[in-house]
């Protein structure tokens, strides 16, 4: 059974169809890449899955339950976290306070001590623990992405992590830390990831399977080798 499944998912802005009857299925424990040319509907899809946008048509199911009419915080409560391409942080709060926020909003039965320990462990893993008392607005863009990831992993229980261009414009060292975090959380905690990225070399190291979008539609799925030799994918990226 799919962890995440969409059926006929559609979203338009004026006369432009951004996502066009999308059929997408992600299995539990996957690290799935979502790729495609600029304007293909990838970020709009993530915004639909996380509840930031409401679909015009179709369904989204998480673990068999419809979530397409839920608000973002209700979807988060069902175990979905996300990052934004431009980190969205509470700049006037400290780094530690940013990470603690999701867990303190919904403890999931954990004690404050357990929550604090989890936050410190995550900050240590993404190499931000030494900045825990600094204001979040003092972080670099790459550090802000790491903080978004640590904050998302505080959702409890977490089943699905949606990432929108997590590697864009970050230092290679931070990119390595992001990849290590994804792999560790996937392998040790079974977190499923859906990652939007243009960085094919990085995705190749993380994903056994990628889904390709073009003009709002899913045009191909498979390994990198399979989709790279797909005529429709070549046409989408290179033109006729």
C-alpha positions as CSV (number, residue, x, y, z in Angstrom):
1,X,0.0,0.0,0.0
2,X,1.3,3.5,-0.9
3,X,2.2,5.8,1.9
4,X,1.2,8.8,-0.4
5,X,-1.1,8.7,-3.4
6,X,-2.7,11.3,-5.5
7,X,-5.5,10.8,-7.9
8,X,-6.5,13.3,-10.7
9,X,-4.8,16.0,-8.6
10,X,-5.4,19.3,-10.4
11,X,-4.6,23.0,-9.6
12,X,-5.1,26.0,-11.9
13,X,-4.1,29.7,-11.5
14,X,-6.3,31.7,-13.8
15,X,-6.1,30.1,-17.2
16,X,-2.9,28.2,-16.4
17,X,-3.1,24.6,-15.3
18,X,-0.1,24.1,-13.0
19,X,-0.9,20.5,-12.0
20,X,-2.9,18.5,-14.4
21,X,-4.7,15.3,-13.1
22,X,-1.5,14.1,-11.4
23,X,-1.3,10.4,-10.5
24,X,1.6,9.9,-8.1
25,X,2.3,7.1,-5.6
26,X,5.1,6.9,-3.1
27,X,5.8,3.8,-1.1
28,X,6.7,3.7,2.6
29,X,10.5,4.1,3.2
30,X,11.2,5.5,-0.3
31,X,13.5,8.4,-1.0
32,X,11.8,9.6,-4.2
33,X,13.0,12.4,-6.5
34,X,10.6,14.7,-8.2
35,X,12.2,16.4,-11.2
36,X,11.3,18.3,-14.3
37,X,12.0,21.6,-16.2
38,X,11.2,24.9,-14.6
39,X,7.5,25.6,-14.5
40,X,6.6,21.9,-14.7
41,X,4.5,22.0,-11.5
42,X,6.8,20.5,-8.9
43,X,6.6,23.1,-6.2
44,X,2.8,23.5,-6.8
45,X,2.6,19.8,-6.1
46,X,4.4,20.1,-2.9
47,X,2.2,23.0,-1.9
48,X,-0.8,20.9,-2.6
49,X,0.5,17.9,-0.6
50,X,1.3,20.0,2.4
51,X,-2.0,21.9,2.4
52,X,-0.7,25.3,1.5
53,X,-2.8,25.2,-1.7
54,X,-6.2,23.5,-2.0
55,X,-6.7,21.3,-5.1
56,X,-9.3,22.2,-7.6
57,X,-10.0,18.6,-8.3
58,X,-8.7,15.1,-7.3
59,X,-7.6,13.5,-4.1
60,X,-4.5,13.1,-1.9
61,X,-4.3,10.1,0.4
62,X,-1.8,9.6,3.2
63,X,-1.7,6.1,4.6
64,X,-5.1,5.6,3.0
65,X,-6.7,8.7,4.6
66,X,-7.8,11.6,2.5
67,X,-5.9,14.8,3.4
68,X,-6.7,17.1,0.5
69,X,-9.3,19.1,2.4
70,X,-7.2,19.4,5.6
71,X,-5.4,22.6,6.7
72,X,-1.6,22.6,6.8
73,X,-1.4,22.1,10.6
74,X,-3.8,19.2,10.4
75,X,-1.7,17.5,7.7
76,X,1.4,18.1,9.8
77,X,-0.3,16.4,12.7
78,X,-0.7,13.4,10.6
79,X,3.0,13.1,10.1
80,X,4.0,15.3,7.2
81,X,6.8,17.8,7.4
82,X,8.2,20.1,4.6
83,X,10.9,22.5,3.8
84,X,10.7,25.6,1.5
85,X,13.3,26.6,-1.1
86,X,13.8,29.9,0.7
87,X,14.0,28.9,4.4
88,X,11.0,30.2,6.4
89,X,12.2,30.6,10.0
90,X,11.1,32.6,13.0
91,X,14.0,35.1,12.8
92,X,13.4,36.7,16.2
93,X,13.5,33.3,17.9
94,X,16.6,31.3,18.7
95,X,17.7,28.3,16.7
96,X,16.7,26.0,19.5
97,X,13.3,27.6,19.9
98,X,12.7,27.2,16.2
99,X,13.3,23.5,16.4
100,X,11.3,23.1,19.6
101,X,8.2,24.8,18.2
102,X,6.5,21.8,16.3
103,X,7.0,19.5,19.3
104,X,5.7,21.9,21.9
105,X,2.7,22.6,19.7
106,X,1.9,18.9,19.8
107,X,4.0,16.9,22.3
108,X,2.7,13.5,20.9
109,X,2.8,12.2,24.5
110,X,6.5,13.1,25.0
111,X,7.8,14.8,28.1
112,X,9.5,18.2,27.9
113,X,12.7,16.5,28.7
114,X,12.4,14.0,25.8
115,X,11.5,16.9,23.5
116,X,14.6,18.9,24.6
117,X,16.8,15.9,24.1
118,X,15.5,15.2,20.6
119,X,15.9,18.8,19.6
120,X,19.5,18.9,20.9
121,X,20.3,15.6,19.1
122,X,19.0,16.9,15.8
123,X,20.8,20.2,16.1
124,X,24.0,18.3,16.9
125,X,23.5,16.1,13.9
126,X,23.0,19.0,11.5
127,X,26.0,20.8,13.1
128,X,23.9,23.7,14.5
129,X,24.0,22.9,18.2
130,X,26.7,25.5,18.8
131,X,24.3,28.1,17.4
132,X,21.3,27.0,19.5
133,X,21.1,30.2,21.4
134,X,21.7,32.5,18.4
135,X,18.9,34.3,16.7
136,X,17.7,32.3,13.6
137,X,18.1,35.4,11.5
138,X,21.8,35.2,12.0
139,X,22.1,31.9,10.1
140,X,23.4,31.7,6.5
141,X,21.0,30.4,3.8
142,X,22.5,26.9,4.0
143,X,22.3,26.9,7.8
144,X,18.7,28.0,7.5
145,X,17.9,25.0,5.3
146,X,19.5,22.7,7.9
147,X,17.4,24.3,10.6
148,X,14.3,23.8,8.5
149,X,15.2,20.1,8.2
150,X,15.9,19.7,12.0
151,X,12.6,21.5,12.8
152,X,10.7,19.2,10.4
153,X,12.1,16.1,12.0
154,X,10.6,17.2,15.3
155,X,7.2,16.3,14.0
156,X,6.1,13.2,15.9
157,X,5.4,10.7,14.5
158,X,6.8,11.7,11.1
159,X,6.0,9.6,8.1
160,X,6.6,11.8,5.1
161,X,9.1,14.7,4.6
162,X,8.5,17.0,1.5
163,X,11.6,18.9,0.4
164,X,11.6,21.7,-2.1
165,X,15.1,22.3,-3.6
166,X,17.0,21.6,-0.4
167,X,20.4,21.7,-2.1
168,X,20.0,24.9,-4.1
169,X,22.8,27.4,-3.5
170,X,24.2,25.8,-0.4
171,X,27.9,25.1,0.4
172,X,29.1,21.6,-0.5
173,X,29.7,20.8,3.1
174,X,26.2,21.7,4.0
175,X,24.9,19.7,1.0
176,X,26.8,16.7,2.4
177,X,25.2,17.2,5.8
178,X,21.7,17.4,4.2
179,X,22.3,14.2,2.3
180,X,23.6,12.4,5.4
181,X,20.6,13.6,7.4
182,X,18.2,12.3,4.8
183,X,19.9,8.9,4.6
184,X,20.2,8.5,8.3
185,X,16.5,9.4,9.0
186,X,15.4,7.2,6.2
187,X,17.4,4.2,7.4
188,X,17.1,4.5,11.1
189,X,13.6,6.0,11.5
190,X,11.9,4.9,8.3
191,X,11.1,8.4,7.2
192,X,9.9,8.6,3.6
193,X,11.2,11.6,1.5
194,X,9.8,13.3,-1.6
195,X,12.5,15.6,-2.9
196,X,12.1,18.3,-5.5
197,X,15.5,19.2,-7.0
198,X,17.4,20.2,-10.1
199,X,20.6,18.7,-8.8
200,X,20.6,15.4,-10.6
201,X,24.0,14.3,-9.3
202,X,22.9,14.7,-5.8
203,X,19.5,13.0,-6.4
204,X,21.2,10.1,-8.1
205,X,23.1,9.4,-4.8
206,X,19.9,9.4,-2.8
207,X,17.1,8.1,-5.0
208,X,16.5,4.8,-6.6
209,X,13.4,6.1,-8.3
210,X,12.4,9.5,-9.7
211,X,9.2,10.9,-11.0
212,X,9.3,13.4,-13.9
213,X,6.8,16.2,-14.4
214,X,6.2,18.4,-17.4
215,X,3.5,21.0,-17.9
216,X,1.7,19.7,-14.8
217,X,1.7,16.1,-15.8
218,X,3.6,13.0,-14.7
219,X,5.4,11.9,-17.9
220,X,7.8,9.3,-16.7
221,X,8.9,7.3,-13.6
222,X,11.8,4.9,-12.9
223,X,15.5,4.9,-12.2
224,X,17.7,7.7,-13.5
225,X,18.9,5.5,-16.3
226,X,15.3,4.6,-17.3
227,X,14.0,8.2,-17.4
228,X,17.1,9.6,-19.0
229,X,16.5,7.4,-22.0
230,X,12.8,8.2,-22.2
231,X,11.9,10.1,-25.4
232,X,9.2,12.2,-23.7
233,X,11.6,13.3,-20.9
234,X,14.3,14.2,-23.5
235,X,11.8,16.3,-25.4
236,X,10.6,18.0,-22.2
237,X,14.1,19.0,-21.2
238,X,15.7,19.7,-24.6
239,X,12.7,20.6,-26.8
240,X,11.6,19.0,-30.0
